[in-house]
Amino acid sequence: MKYVVVSGGVISGIGKGVLASSTGLLLKTLGLRVTSIKIDPYMNIDAGTMSPLEHGECFVLNDGGEVDLDLGNYERYLNITLTRDHNITTGKVYSKVIEKERNGDYLGKTVQVVPHLTNAIQDWIERVARIPVDKSGQQPDVCIIELGGTVGDIESAPFVEALRQFQFRVGRDNFALIHVSLVPVIHGEQKTKPTQAAIKDLRSLGLTPDMIACRCSSTLDTATVEKIAMFCHVGPEQVLAVHDVNSTYHVPLLLREQKQMDFLTDRLKLKSLNLSSEMKTKGAELLSKWTSVTTSHDRSFETVSIAIVGKYTNLHDSYLSVIKALEHSAMRCERKLEIVWVESSNLESDSQETNKADFHKAWHSLCCADGILVPGGFGSRGIEGMVLAAKWARENNIPYLGICLGLQIAVMDFVRHVLGIEGSTSQESDPEYPEDKASVVYMPDVDQEKLGGTMRLGLHGTHFKEGTEWSSLRKLYGGASIVNERHRHRYEVNPKLVEDIEAKGLQFIGRDESGNRMEILELQSHPYFVGTQYHPEYLSKVLDPSKPILGLVAAASGILSDVIENKSQLYEGDF
């Protein structure tokens, strides 16, 4: 097993996740099987109870793991399926060590950060790195490990020490470190001092970088590269210049131009792995497809605008997977994507928090968009604005996709304005609302007290009803009778109202295995009015876009029938 660690210095949020994903992708183009681990040095067990405004999106895996959003990057770039154990947090590791101590596994020894905690981290990495993550079921060849946060932070110290020890446990030829740093431009001059200081701090902790990835707003000057190489004690070929590009999907091509793989092949003795010709061919095909999709997208000149009507629009990372899935779909439809952010509460005319300027701007943005997407969310704030957005889309034949909460919003609109149950709402926003009139109710089989890990989570099957061959979404799924998608919700459509809703034309074309839980809705007499209780964005890949989101973008582009007829995928296979 080969390990490539990606760490960061100077500031957080510098792009370690994209660089780790891009490095993993390039390793796959060589024919290697790649897996990935994210280390988050916070005390939370997982990201499930963290506010999207605090930490960005909570990403959900097949096994129901609620994890850091960077694991979504890994899955999207590498076409792999990770587990909850691929996200290591301080809370998880300490819990494991304390559990072993309580069980007497340490035989009465004094339990300390070194060696017990650091050994637990290393053991965790070695165990998880060998878990098969693609359809082949074979053990990966390379594991990318991203160390979250900034080297030097007190909370990351145990993980840095564990990785220092780990390089000796696995051997020099099996361990490489890429450190991501910032090169700011001050008054037109590229400054290298922050990077020099970051590398000095890294070395003082016992880790020596094999490559330094320098993030900069502009292309690095040759003199800057040479200065960093000289004062950081590396060769110029070990300095990667990662400047701002049109799309993060260009980063792998940028790294490839700088011969990153040539260096890592030599540094990690990758040629000794003796890859089969079949794997090398698959790798070459992957590179060809990736290059074709990302470069052809730059030549797209037609634009499609999608309004995201949400409640966490102040932090776009709250909807990162939705954004990425829209990008994947726009590339598939050969359109330039324009995302229009609409704070849902600004659509509410009687909201005390909304001034007239924000109100009119929000409605102008909504009415001018080619399509409308209402994503998931929790709580009561902004709900009425979302209902108004769904009503506008339904009545004006604007393509609409509701995800999780967005499906529930579409039902609330329909129950109020078509069934005539005025004020019908969700028991989430009004727990005392009569159940027989509520559009959305609490799921009976989830814990209503504890918040962490108690929702309906992970991969579940959705069964299409008989007689739904007309459905655009079902056609996008290739006419499948069952689809498996990831879930994250506590509330569901009130089954007592389903019969009346369907009698008025809104069809629940997909249900769970029991037939009692509504999973997909679609309005037949509409260009594209779809809602999914599951989160399709979690399974979207760069070369294989999410079907519901692809349908929205295609319908908003006016090419839905063309996309449905062209069922061929941009990239297939288990690699």
Protein Blocks (a to p, Z undefined) as FASTA:
>chain_A
ZZdddddehiahiopmmmmmmmmmmmmmnopacddddddfbfbfblmlpcfklnopaddd
fkopacdfklmmmmmmnopaddfklpccfklmmmmmmmmmmnopnnopacdfblklmmmm
mmmmmmmmmpcfbfnopacfbdcdddehjehiaklmmmmmmmmmmmmmnopklcccdddd
ddddeehiacfklmmmmmmmmmmnopacfbdcdddfbdcdfklmmmmmmmnopafklpcc
ddddfbfklmmmmmmmnommmmmmmmnommlnopafklmmmmmmmmmmmmmmmmmmmmpc
bdcddddddfklmpmklmmmmmmmmmmmmmmnopacddddddfklmpmklmkbcfklmmm
mmmmmmmpmbdcddddedjehklmmmmmmmmmmmnopacddehjlmmmmmmmmmmmmnop
ghiacfklmmmbcfklpmbdcdfkbcfkbmghpacedjddddddehilmpmklmmnoopa
bdcdddddfbdcdfklmmmmmmnopacfbccfkopacfbdcdfkbfbacddfbdfklmpc
fklccfklmmmmmmmnopmmmmmmmmccfbgcjZZ
